């Protein structure tokens, strides 16, 4: 009961974007700059402090006569001061933040003709920066909270992609789309993702579509960046 078990979390976040578009010669273009971020603080109570236990209850390595009998220390079944309880069951937790900044650009135009109409091409690029920080309280870093591990992270990376797409109206009823995207993440090889799509509408009431494409998933920042994690695994003690 004295432990006052609780967890409190407070989070703030924001997102902002500004964009522009226009015409340059035969090209229609558009671009945007965006940033989004969030920050969270989590504090908990209810677990013993190792140093607090030794200070207000006794040193379990050498209990002696003062164990549970320290002057001004913790008393079983009796009222205890806030100072004693805060020392025995201190707050602990994490402060974490993530931020991503992105800028993209896309341009498109028509060129040439096929029996179904004018062909179109689009090109574009996407550049991003990610940052992530996870900081535990000092008592977690020092291993002072009994039964709790810790996680830490402080990482960032820049990555980007370029792409192109063609719209080819082979016939009035048949349109073919061909596209490719090239992604590059730090520490990983360049990856090309192709796409081929077909749209066939022989009559006004019948439309058929088909798509063949490949993609990939790059490890996210928390999976690929330097970080630290310590945890406990439960086990069976047959002697108990």
N, C-alpha and C positions, 0 to 999 in steps of 0.2 A: 504493500500500500504506500509506503514511504517513497517508492521509486517514482511516483507521478508519471507513469508511462504515457507518453504522447509524442506525436510527430506533427510539426508545422511546416508548411510549404508556402512560399510566396514566389510568384513568377511575374515577370513583365516581358512584353514582346512588342515589336513594331515591324512594319513593312512599308516601304516606300518605293515608288516607281515613277520615272519620267521618260517620256518617249517623244519621238519626232518621226515624221514621214514626209515624203515629197517625190518629185519627179526630176530625174537628171537625164536629159537626152531621151532615149527610148526606154530607160529603166525606171520602174517604180521601186522606191526603196523605203525602208522603215528601220528604226533602231530604238533600243530602249536600254536604260540603266536602272538597275534595281538593287535594293539592299534589304535584307531581312535579318533580324537578330532576336534572340531571346536570352533571358537571364533568370536563373532560379536559385533560391536559397532554401535548403531543407535542414531543419534542426530537430533532433530527437532527444528524449530523455527516457531513462528506465534501465540502463545497463550500468554495472559497477565501473567505477574508476579504480584501476589497480593501485595507483598512488594514494587515492582517497581512502580506499579500504585500509591500507597500511597506516594512514594518518589518523583515522577516526575510529577504527575497530582494532587493528593490530596487524603485525607482520606475520602472515601465515607461515612463513619459513621459520620463524622463531617466535611462536605465540607468547610465551611467558605469562606472567601473572596479570599483565594489563590487558589481555585479550578480552574485548567487549567490556573493558572497565577503564578506558582511558579518560582522564580528566577532560571534561568538555567534549568528549567523543560521542559516538553513536550509542544509544541506549535501546535495548530490545524492549518493545512493549510500552515505551514511554514517549512522551513528546520530545521531538528533536528540533533543534533550531534550523532555520532556513540555511544558515551558513554551513552547518554540518551536512544537511541533505544535499546542498549544491556541491559540496566537496566529494561526497560519496556517489552521487548520481548527477554528474555534470551534463550540460548540453553538449551534443556532438552532431556533426553533420557535414554537409557539402555546400559549396557554391559552384555553380556551373554556368557556362555561357557558350553560345554558338552564334556564329555570324557568317552570312554568305553574301558576297557582292557579285553581281553578274552584269555583263554588257553583251548585247547581241545585235546582229545586223543581218538584214535580208534584202535582196534585190531580185526583181523578176522582170521579164520582158517577153514579147512575142518575137518569133523569127521564122521565116520560111513558111511554107504551106504543105500540107498533105491533103489527100482527097477529103478527109473529114474536117479540115479547117486549119487555122494557123497553129504552129507548134509554139510551145512556151518553155522557158527555162527559168529556174530560180537557183540562186546561190546564197549562202549565208555562213555565218560564223557565230560561235557562242563561247565566251570566255568567262571563267568563274574563279573566285577565291573563297575558300572555306577556312574557318578558324574555330577551334574548339578548346575549351579550358575546363577542367574539372579539378577542384581543389578541396581536399578534406580539411577539417579542423585540425589544429595542432595535436590534440589528444588522440585522434585517430592515426595521424602520422607517426606518433611516438608509440603506438601500440598500447595505449593506456586504457582503452575501453574494452573490458573483458568480453570475449566472444564475438568481437567485430573485426572484420578485415578492413580493407580499404581499396579504393580505386583512385587513380590520378591520371590526368592527361593534359598535355599542353602541345597542341599540334596545329599545323596549317598546311595548306597546299594550294597550288594553282593548277588548273586544268582547262582544257578547251576542246572544241570540235569545229569542223568545217563540213559543209554538206552541199550537195547539188541535186536538183530534181528536174526531170524532163516530162512534159506532157505531150504525148504524140497521138493526135487524132488520125489513126490509120485510115479509118472509114467514118462515115457519119454515125454508124452504129457502134463502132469499136474504138475505144481509147486505151492507150497503153501508157502507164507511168513507170518511169525508171528513176531510181534514186540511189544515192550512196552517202554514207556519213562516216567521217573519220574522227575517232576520239583518241585523245592522248592524256593519260594520267601519269603523274610522276611515279617512277618505279615500276611501271608496267609498259609493255610494248604497245605500239600504235595498233588500234583495232579499226578495221573497216567493216561497216555493216551495210550490205546491199539490200535493195528492195525492188521487186517487180510486181506491178499491179495491173489488172486488166478489167475494164468495164465494158460490158457488151449489152446493148439494148436493141434487140431486133424489132420490137414493137413498143408502142406506147404503154402497154400494160405488163411487159416482161423485161426485167433487168437482172443481169447476172454479173457477179463480181468475183474476182479471185485475186489472192495476194500471196506472194512468196517472199519471205524476208528472213533475215537473221539479225540477232542482236547480242548484247552481252551486258553483264552487270559487273561494274568495277567495285572492289571493296570500298565501303564507305570510310570516312575519316577515322572513326573510332576503331575500325577493324584493321586499318593499315598503318596508322600512325604510332609513334612510340608512346607507350602508356604503361602503367603499373597496376596490377591487381593482386590482392592477397585475400584468400578466403579460407574457410574451414569446411572440412567434410566430416559428416557425422560417422561414427563407428560404434561397434558393439564391444563393451568391456565385459567379458564373461565372468570375471571375478566379482562383479557387482550385480 
